[in-house]
């Protein structure tokens, strides 16, 4: 995607090392507002680490991550304030088991942003409606399927009105029959113009919903382009080998 505006997210020379293991080896990436970027690649390629560095769940070893006019890793910045603008949905749902679906969604707006309880409840109910779970407002996580829990987790991420949404393999912990209901919510978010970075093995979803696909391997971006370019006509041998394994063709 091309745009005249500055990118909402700009990453330059990002490296991440865990001891002697270098997981990210110089990532450069700009994301435009409203863009949906699919991150594909084998396990251990660096997709999750990249997302966790963007949200500052991991401290980059080297490089620069800028969200609008804020350099995320500058020590004088309030990282929690930045995190309210960059929402994240994880592989595991991480819902509080002692809270209902409604209470899980209300918690951050009330505690982090100081939203009045009545307002937070109204907005949380609207989000449950958006993810097609209005009837589950009073259900506890243990009473929900995995797909329903992940949809609540998406609603919870949306509750702080983030400007960027990060998805770390959001369907990998789900039974196959439950994947579709989560992808449907994500497709709806894409249609609404949400800015999203999505690490996923769902190639069909990438082809349909992403504007750009990045193939990561060995901590570097090996190839990127439109879904048609990367998924149907890859130029790099590593991309072709990965897609051959994933698509069984």
C-alpha positions as a printed Julia matrix, in Angstrom:
249×3 Matrix{Float64}:
   0.0     0.0    0.0
   1.26    3.47  -0.85
   0.27    6.53   1.11
   1.16   10.21   1.3
   0.92   10.12   5.09
   3.69    9.01   7.46
   3.38    5.35   8.43
   1.53    4.61  11.64
   4.3     2.12  12.49
   7.94    2.3   11.35
  10.57   -0.31  12.24
  14.23    0.16  11.38
  17.1    -2.29  11.87
  15.3    -4.35  14.51
  17.42   -7.05  16.14
  16.46   -9.27  19.05
  18.84  -11.63  20.77
  18.13  -14.12  23.55
  21.57  -14.92  24.91
  23.56  -16.37  22.0
  20.44  -16.86  19.87
  19.66  -14.02  17.48
  15.96  -14.32  16.63
  15.52  -11.1   14.65
  18.4   -10.06  12.39
  17.57   -6.63  11.07
  13.87   -6.08  10.34
  12.82   -3.0    8.39
   9.07   -2.51   8.07
   6.63    0.36   7.61
   2.89   -0.08   8.07
   0.35    2.4    6.76
  -2.8     3.3    8.64
  -5.59    0.9    7.69
  -3.19   -1.67   6.24
  -3.55   -5.4    6.97
  -0.18   -7.2    6.92
   0.03  -10.97   7.08
   3.19  -12.48   8.62
   3.9   -16.02   7.5
   6.84  -18.33   8.0
   7.92  -21.49   9.83
   7.87  -21.82  13.59
  10.9   -20.03  15.02
  11.15  -17.61  12.12
  10.68  -14.58  14.39
   7.03  -13.68  13.79
   5.96  -13.75  17.44
   9.13  -12.04  18.61
   8.56   -9.24  16.1
   5.03   -8.65  17.42
   6.18   -8.81  21.04
   8.89   -6.22  20.35
   6.36   -3.9   18.74
   4.21   -4.09  21.86
   7.33   -3.88  24.05
   6.63   -7.22  25.69
  10.22   -7.9   24.61
  12.95   -5.25  24.69
  14.66   -4.97  21.29
  18.4    -5.6   21.35
  19.03   -3.07  18.62
  16.99   -0.91  16.28
  14.13    1.52  16.37
  10.36    1.08  16.59
   8.26    4.19  16.09
   4.5     4.42  16.57
   3.33    7.68  15.03
   5.7    10.24  16.62
   6.67    8.06  19.59
   9.85    5.96  19.62
   8.57    3.06  21.69
  11.81    2.07  23.42
  12.73    5.54  24.68
  13.0     5.24  28.43
  11.1     8.45  29.21
   7.98    7.29  27.41
   5.05    5.76  29.26
   5.0     2.33  27.65
   1.61    1.49  29.16
   0.12    4.52  27.42
   1.59    3.31  24.14
   0.24   -0.2   24.73
  -3.3     1.16  24.97
  -2.86    2.21  21.33
  -1.34   -1.11  20.21
  -3.64   -3.99  21.11
  -2.51   -7.61  21.05
  -4.35  -10.92  20.72
  -2.37  -14.0   21.72
  -2.41  -17.68  20.81
  -3.81  -18.45  24.24
  -6.81  -16.43  25.26
  -5.48  -15.3   28.67
  -8.94  -14.43  29.97
  -9.4   -14.04  33.72
 -11.24  -17.23  34.69
 -13.06  -15.64  37.63
 -14.57  -12.86  35.49
 -17.43  -13.09  33.02
 -16.94  -12.27  29.35
 -18.41   -8.82  29.99
 -16.18   -8.2   33.01
 -13.06   -9.31  31.1
 -13.76   -6.7   28.44
 -14.63   -3.94  30.92
 -11.57   -4.41  33.11
  -8.93   -2.47  31.15
 -11.11    0.53  30.23
 -12.08    0.92  33.9
  -8.69    0.24  35.47
  -6.3     1.59  32.82
  -8.25    4.41  31.19
 -10.55    5.39  34.05
 -13.7     4.96  31.97
 -16.86    5.09  34.15
 -18.31    1.64  34.77
 -21.62    2.4   33.07
 -19.84    3.63  29.94
 -17.45    0.67  29.93
 -20.37   -1.75  30.25
 -22.24   -0.16  27.35
 -19.15   -0.27  25.14
 -18.32   -3.84  26.19
 -21.83   -5.01  25.31
 -21.46   -3.37  21.9
 -18.16   -5.18  21.38
 -19.74   -8.51  22.33
 -22.41   -7.79  19.75
 -19.68   -7.03  17.2
 -17.98  -10.4   17.78
 -21.38  -12.15  17.78
 -21.37  -13.11  21.45
 -24.0   -10.8   22.92
 -25.76  -13.75  24.53
 -22.57  -14.82  26.35
 -22.03  -11.61  28.36
 -22.54  -13.33  31.71
 -20.69  -16.53  30.84
 -17.35  -17.38  32.43
 -14.43  -18.52  30.23
 -14.82  -22.15  31.31
 -18.35  -22.05  29.89
 -17.14  -20.91  26.46
 -15.59  -22.81  23.57
 -12.07  -21.95  22.5
 -13.38  -19.97  19.56
 -15.74  -18.03  21.8
 -12.95  -17.3   24.27
 -10.74  -15.98  21.48
 -13.55  -13.74  20.24
 -13.9   -12.36  23.77
 -10.12  -11.8   23.77
 -10.44   -9.83  20.52
 -13.26   -7.75  22.03
 -11.07   -7.15  25.08
  -8.23   -5.92  22.85
 -10.68   -3.6   21.07
 -11.99   -2.17  24.34
  -9.11    0.31  24.66
  -9.76    1.56  21.1
  -6.28    0.67  19.8
  -4.93    2.18  16.6
  -2.98   -0.97  15.72
  -3.95   -4.59  16.39
  -1.35   -7.36  16.63
  -2.45  -10.99  16.27
  -0.02  -13.74  17.28
  -1.28  -16.97  15.69
  -4.82  -16.29  16.97
  -6.27  -19.56  15.67
  -3.4   -21.98  16.37
  -4.82  -23.15  19.71
  -8.29  -23.81  18.29
  -9.89  -26.98  17.01
 -10.26  -26.77  13.22
 -14.04  -26.37  13.34
 -13.69  -23.25  15.52
 -11.13  -21.42  13.38
 -13.68  -19.99  10.97
 -15.64  -18.04  13.57
 -12.5   -16.2   14.71
 -11.36  -15.47  11.16
 -14.81  -14.07  10.41
 -14.39  -11.48  13.18
 -10.93  -10.61  11.85
 -12.27  -10.2    8.31
 -14.87   -7.81   9.67
 -12.15   -5.79  11.4
 -10.23   -5.59   8.12
 -13.34   -4.33   6.32
 -13.78   -1.68   9.02
 -10.32   -0.31   8.2
  -8.41   -1.59  11.23
  -4.62   -1.55  11.03
  -3.51   -5.13  11.7
  -0.35   -7.23  11.75
  -1.29  -10.9   11.8
   1.1   -13.81  12.33
  -0.78  -16.8   10.94
  -0.63  -20.12   9.13
  -4.05  -19.49   7.57
  -2.96  -18.88   3.98
  -6.51  -18.59   2.67
  -7.26  -15.84   5.16
  -4.03  -14.01   4.21
  -4.98  -14.19   0.54
  -8.44  -12.83   1.23
  -7.91  -10.21   3.94
  -4.3    -9.0    3.82
  -3.1    -6.19   1.61
   0.5    -7.32   1.99
   2.16  -10.58   3.03
   5.64  -10.9    4.54
   7.47  -14.22   4.59
   9.91  -14.44   7.51
  12.56  -17.09   7.88
  15.64  -17.14  10.07
  14.84  -13.75  11.58
  14.74  -11.81   8.3
  12.05  -10.77   5.82
  12.82  -13.06   2.9
  10.03  -11.89   0.62
   7.07   -9.51   0.67
   4.38   -8.33  -1.68
   0.7    -8.7   -2.38
  -0.92  -11.99  -1.33
  -1.06  -13.0   -4.99
   2.65  -12.31  -5.48
   3.88  -14.07  -2.34
   1.37  -16.92  -2.05
   0.82  -17.74  -5.72
   4.05  -16.67  -7.46
   6.85  -16.54  -4.86
  10.29  -15.75  -6.22
  12.43  -16.94  -3.31
  13.25  -20.66  -2.94
  12.69  -20.54   0.82
   9.2   -19.1    0.3
   8.34  -21.76  -2.26
   9.6   -24.55   0.0
   7.57  -23.24   2.96
   4.36  -22.88   0.95
   4.86  -26.35  -0.52
   4.93  -27.81   2.98
   2.01  -25.73   4.28
  -0.26  -26.17   1.28
   0.78  -29.8    0.58
   1.18  -29.12  -3.09
